[in-house]
Structures are given as C-alpha cells and as structure tokens.
C-alpha cells in the first residue's frame, strides 16, 4: 500500500510523491483545519459519545426505543459544520462546486443555507467497516433497480453521512430508487448557530432515522460503481473490536 499527500494549487489537484504504508490524506489548509478542530469537532465527538453510551446501555437497561431517533442531545449546527469540513477535506471539488458554502463555513456564518443541488443526510451505522470517499456513483444492476449518487460520504460508526444531489428526477424507472431516500435530510441543522449546544435528536429528526449498512455491501456483485479515477479519493478501513 502507498500513500501520498493531496494538494490543490491554482485550482488544480495533484498528489505528492508516493510513500509506502499508511492510509491518510491532507485536504484542508492549516487555517480551516484548525477552525474545524477548535470550534466543531469536539461537538461531533460529544454527539458520537452520547450515541455510543445510549446503545451500550440499551443492551442492559430498559431504555426508550430509538424511535424516531435515539433520545440524545446534540449541537446540530456545530455537528453539521464538522461533517462538512471533513467532506471538503476529502472532496476538493466541493470548493469549486459550492463556493458559497465554503465561504460560509470558513467565515463561521451563524446561519447557513444548503446550496441548490445538494442535500446532507444522516443515518445510524453500527458496522465496524469504515469508508470516507469523494464523488462516486453506483447502480444496482441485479435483483432490482437502485442507484447511489453522492458528492461525498462518511461511514464511520455509529453514523453515516452523505452529501448528495437533491434532484428527485434522478429517481426513475431506469435508475430505480435512491439507496439513501429513506435517510432524513439534516440541511436545517446548518440554520443553528454555535450558541445552540443541546437539542433533542428526536425533535430534530421527527422522521425515523434508519439503521443501515453501505448499500453496495448488501448484494456483492449486484452493483456497478463508477468514479473519476484521477480525482476520486477513497479511504476504507475497519475499527478493531
């Protein structure tokens, strides 16, 4: 296995000299990486810790069912911003596709509107397999029609996130239903500023939050995956028991 740094200079993406071993990339400048780390990533870690404690306790205690969502507190604006900073790191194209969103994140705008053409979704993901990837498109060609179209994706226990096109016209008889159509849209989380630190997840997601696995693992050999070889980034791994 080899690894290399990812660099964007004069709007062009290049990679550094390959090195043996490792699984990592560098996708944010120091300023943006520090901004996310100092202001948002701790809120994401706290959200994950609350979910982890809830599911661990639910194995031994009689706790409320996770319907429509686990009864945990979350700082929605900070968490959504942390996720998007991570997606901008793994998917450099987002900076040119959605420059307004990039500027809002960098300037710490208190209320951010998701740009036309994109939507952020979230689901519960208990698997120990991990995947962080940029733009990819998958089509299920056996057993049934289904498609999976994302600008960026994060699959890291206990949550999965996708930034995807929001054009319903993509669902058709030829393509089938989107594999993430059942996931709740969380675009509205960006309307919350840094001062909102503890809202009930059940109030933020009145629509059920499903527990899922990556769609292309559901039927091995049933999917065809397409991506741009010279720009797409994929990092996959496994969380040890």
C-alpha positions in Angstrom: 0.0 0.0 0.0 1.2 3.5 -0.7 0.0 6.9 0.4 0.6 10.5 -0.9 -0.4 14.0 0.1 -3.2 15.6 -1.8 -2.6 19.2 -2.8 -4.7 21.9 -4.5 -2.7 24.7 -6.1 -4.1 27.2 -8.6 -7.4 25.2 -8.6 -5.6 22.1 -9.7 -5.5 18.9 -7.6 -2.2 17.0 -7.6 -0.6 14.3 -5.4 2.9 14.3 -3.8 5.5 11.6 -4.0 4.0 8.2 -3.1 5.3 6.7 0.2 5.0 3.1 1.3 2.4 2.3 4.0 -0.2 4.4 5.8 -3.7 5.4 5.0 -4.2 9.2 5.2 -4.7 12.4 3.2 -4.3 16.1 3.8 -7.2 18.0 2.3 -7.6 21.3 4.3 -5.3 24.2 4.8 -4.0 24.8 8.3 -6.4 27.6 8.9 -9.5 25.7 8.0 -8.3 22.5 9.7 -7.7 24.5 12.9 -11.0 26.3 12.6 -12.9 23.0 12.5 -10.8 21.4 15.3 -11.2 24.4 17.6 -14.9 25.0 17.1 -16.8 22.0 15.8 -15.1 18.6 16.1 -15.5 18.4 19.8 -19.3 18.7 19.4 -19.2 15.9 16.9 -17.2 13.8 19.3 -19.7 14.5 22.1 -22.6 13.5 19.9 -20.9 10.2 19.0 -20.1 9.5 22.6 -23.8 10.1 23.7 -25.0 7.7 20.9 -22.4 5.1 21.9 -23.4 5.3 25.6 -27.1 5.0 24.7 -26.7 1.9 22.6 -24.3 0.3 25.1 -26.8 0.9 27.9 -29.8 -0.2 25.9 -28.3 -3.8 25.9 -28.6 -4.0 29.6 -31.3 -1.5 30.6 -34.9 -0.8 29.6 -34.5 2.4 27.7 -36.9 4.3 25.3 -36.8 2.8 21.9 -34.8 4.8 19.3 -37.9 5.9 17.5 -37.9 8.1 15.6 -34.3 8.7 16.8 -32.2 7.9 19.9 -33.0 10.2 22.8 -29.7 12.0 23.0 -28.7 15.7 22.9 -26.8 17.2 20.0 -25.4 20.6 19.0 -26.9 20.5 15.4 -25.1 23.4 13.9 -21.6 22.5 15.2 -22.0 18.8 14.2 -23.2 19.6 10.7 -20.3 22.0 10.2 -17.8 19.4 11.5 -19.2 16.9 9.0 -19.0 19.4 6.0 -15.4 20.4 6.9 -14.5 16.7 6.7 -16.2 16.4 3.4 -14.4 19.4 2.0 -11.2 17.8 3.0 -11.8 14.5 1.2 -13.6 16.1 -1.8 -11.7 19.1 -3.1 -14.2 19.6 -6.0 -16.7 20.9 -3.5 -14.8 24.1 -3.2 -15.5 25.0 -6.8 -19.0 23.4 -6.9 -20.3 25.2 -3.9 -18.0 28.2 -3.2 -20.8 30.0 -1.2 -21.0 27.1 1.2 -17.2 27.0 1.5 -17.1 30.7 2.3 -19.9 30.4 4.9 -18.1 27.6 6.7 -14.8 29.5 6.6 -16.4 32.7 7.9 -18.3 30.9 10.6 -21.7 32.2 9.4 -24.3 31.7 12.2 -27.0 30.6 9.7 -26.1 28.7 6.6 -28.4 27.6 3.8 -27.5 24.5 1.9 -26.9 25.4 -1.8 -29.3 24.4 -4.5 -28.4 21.0 -5.9 -27.1 19.4 -2.7 -28.5 17.9 0.5 -27.0 16.5 3.7 -28.3 13.2 5.0 -27.6 11.1 8.1 -28.3 7.6 9.3 -27.3 5.2 12.1 -24.4 2.9 11.1 -23.3 0.2 13.6 -20.8 -1.5 11.4 -17.0 -1.5 12.2 -16.2 -1.1 8.5 -15.3 2.5 7.6 -15.3 4.4 4.4 -14.6 8.1 3.6 -14.9 8.9 -0.1 -15.5 11.6 -2.5 -17.7 11.6 -5.6 -19.0 8.2 -6.6 -22.0 6.8 -8.4 -23.3 3.2 -8.1 -26.0 1.4 -9.9 -27.6 -1.9 -8.8 -28.0 -4.0 -11.9 -29.1 -7.3 -10.5 -32.2 -8.3 -8.4 -33.7 -4.8 -8.5 -33.0 -1.3 -9.8 -31.4 1.1 -7.3 -28.8 3.9 -7.5 -26.4 5.5 -5.1 -25.1 9.0 -6.1 -23.0 11.1 -3.7 -20.7 14.1 -3.8 -19.1 12.9 -0.6 -19.7 10.3 2.0 -18.6 9.4 5.6 -19.3 6.0 7.0 -17.8 5.8 10.5 -19.5 4.1 13.4 -22.0 5.0 14.8 -23.1 7.3 11.9 -23.2 7.6 8.2 -23.4 10.9 6.3 -23.8 11.7 2.6 -23.8 14.9 0.7 -25.8 14.1 -2.4 -27.8 15.7 -5.3 -31.3 16.6 -4.2 -32.9 16.3 -7.7 -35.8 13.9 -7.4 -35.7 13.5 -11.2 -32.8 11.1 -10.7 -35.3 8.5 -9.4 -36.8 6.9 -12.5 -37.9 3.5 -13.8 -34.5 3.1 -15.4 -32.4 4.0 -12.4 -34.7 2.9 -9.6 -34.9 4.5 -6.2 -32.0 6.2 -4.5 -30.4 4.0 -1.9 -30.5 6.9 0.6 -34.0 8.1 0.0 -35.1 6.8 3.5 -32.4 8.8 5.3 -33.6 12.1 7.0 -32.4 15.3 5.5 -30.5 17.4 8.0 -29.9 20.6 5.9 -31.8 22.6 8.5 -29.1 21.8 11.2 -26.9 24.5 9.5 -29.5 27.1 10.5 -28.5 26.6 14.1 -25.5 28.7 15.3 -22.7 27.8 17.7 -24.8 29.0 20.6 -27.2 26.1 20.3 -25.5 23.2 22.1 -28.1 20.8 23.3 -31.2 19.9 21.3 -33.0 16.5 21.5 -32.3 14.4 18.4 -35.9 13.3 18.3 -37.1 16.8 17.8 -34.5 17.4 15.0 -35.4 14.2 13.2 -39.1 13.6 13.5 -38.8 11.3 10.5 -37.3 7.9 11.5 -33.5 7.7 11.5 -32.8 4.2 9.9 -30.0 1.8 10.8 -28.3 0.9 7.6 -25.2 -0.7 6.0 -23.5 0.6 3.0 -25.8 -0.2 0.1 -23.0 -1.7 -2.1 -22.3 -4.3 0.6 -25.9 -5.5 0.7 -25.6 -7.5 -2.6 -22.0 -8.4 -3.5 -21.7 -8.5 -7.3 -25.0 -6.7 -7.8 -23.6 -3.2 -8.0 -21.5 -1.3 -10.6 -19.5 1.6 -9.1 -18.3 4.5 -11.2 -15.9 7.3 -10.3 -13.3 9.5 -11.8 -10.0 7.7 -11.4 -7.7 10.8 -11.2 -9.7 12.8 -8.8 -11.7 10.5 -6.6 -10.4 9.7 -3.1 -11.4 6.5 -1.1 -10.3 5.6 2.4 -11.6 2.3 3.8 -10.7 0.5 7.0 -12.0 -1.4 9.9 -12.5 -0.4 13.6 -11.0 -3.2 15.8 -13.2 -4.9 18.3 
